[in-house]
Amino acid sequence: MLKANVISDRLKKARALNHEDDPLAIIPEPDLDKLAASGAASVDLRLGTWFVTLRHSRIPLLDVADPKTVATHESRLTHTHYVRFGSKFILHPQSFLLGSTLEWIRLPRKLGAYVVGKSSWGRRGLIIATAVGVHPGFAGCLTLELR
């Protein structure tokens, strides 16, 4: 569903950067040798099983500058959903949700990446927004904004 784009030569260099003290890690691990041999310029990441949606709220305002207000109302503002593999989750028009990648990634300190949505999904109206740049040294699942 998503592409974490890294130039093909970078995939080969990423293998060389896989020192024991600072490895590139993608779990579950794709076959990087196969990707490099195919000339692929990216690694496909999949949408995970946890989602956060916004609840319709009667809270008159949310002062995002006040951490106490946000923390107090967080559970009233959002709802967390777990969707089993093979099950469907419907994103209705004009709706918004947060999702995360199924893959956990760790980038070496000398390698960055960027995330873009697949254009085939964009042509169907799905907008995937995220912090496009993934900084060197990042570790975790990527959070995605889906509209």
Secondary structure, 3 states (H helix, E strand, C coil): CEEEECCHHHHHHHHHCCECCECCEEECCCCHHHHHHHCCCEEEECEEEEEEEECCCCCCCCCCCCHHHHHHHHHHHEEEEECCCCCCCCCCCCCCEEEEECCEEECCCCCCEEEEECHHHHCCCCCEECCCEECCCCEECCEEEEC
